[in-house]
Amino acid sequence: MSEHVKWGGLGSGGIARRRTIPEGIAAAPNARLAAVFDVDAGVNRAVAAQFGAAAALSVQETACYESARTGRAVDV
């Protein structure tokens, strides 16, 4: 079974957009970017679209996105 580690990115613009997400998370065969959050809503939507993730509206929503989608508990 191929299980992916689901990541949530806080502060998705800047370094995360240029380096962390594409070179770390997106490049890892066992990882998937589930949701991102940035205080700049425009940057947040753009990064989410660029990497196929959900654009969360809060830090809490980023951490709980997969739990809400699947019904499985996630520690915050």
VENWODA-V191189 format. One record per helix or strand. SS is the DSSP state (H for helix, E for strand). FROM is the first residue (numbers start at 1). TO is the last residue. If there is no record, write none. Layout:
SS,FROM,TO  SS,FROM,TO
This chain:
E,5,10  H,15,25  E,31,37  H,41,51  E,54,55  H,59,70
